[in-house]
């Protein structure tokens, strides 16, 4: 349950940061569409970065 709450808070915080950094006014449908494009871009960038970090960790020499 704590993981779900953390994910919801993380995604909401990300949405608020995208809105504030780009000065989106969500009431306007054109800006809402721009917000959604930016938010999905941010969301998928998280997966790309996670994949990059995981690949780097796997390729490290962990033997003593």
ChimeraX attribute file (.defattr): number of C-alpha atoms within 10 A of each C-alpha:
attribute: neighborCount
match mode: 1-to-1
recipient: residues
	/A:1	5
	/A:2	7
	/A:3	8
	/A:4	9
	/A:5	10
	/A:6	11
	/A:7	11
	/A:8	12
	/A:9	12
	/A:10	12
	/A:11	14
	/A:12	12
	/A:13	12
	/A:14	15
	/A:15	19
	/A:16	13
	/A:17	13
	/A:18	17
	/A:19	20
	/A:20	11
	/A:21	9
	/A:22	12
	/A:23	11
	/A:24	17
	/A:25	14
	/A:26	14
	/A:27	8
	/A:28	10
	/A:29	10
	/A:30	11
	/A:31	16
	/A:32	15
	/A:33	13
	/A:34	17
	/A:35	20
	/A:36	15
	/A:37	12
	/A:38	16
	/A:39	19
	/A:40	13
	/A:41	11
	/A:42	15
	/A:43	14
	/A:44	12
	/A:45	12
	/A:46	12
	/A:47	11
	/A:48	12
	/A:49	11
	/A:50	12
	/A:51	12
	/A:52	12
	/A:53	12
	/A:54	11
	/A:55	11
	/A:56	10
	/A:57	11
	/A:58	10
	/A:59	9
	/A:60	8
	/A:61	7
	/A:62	7
	/A:63	4
	/A:64	3
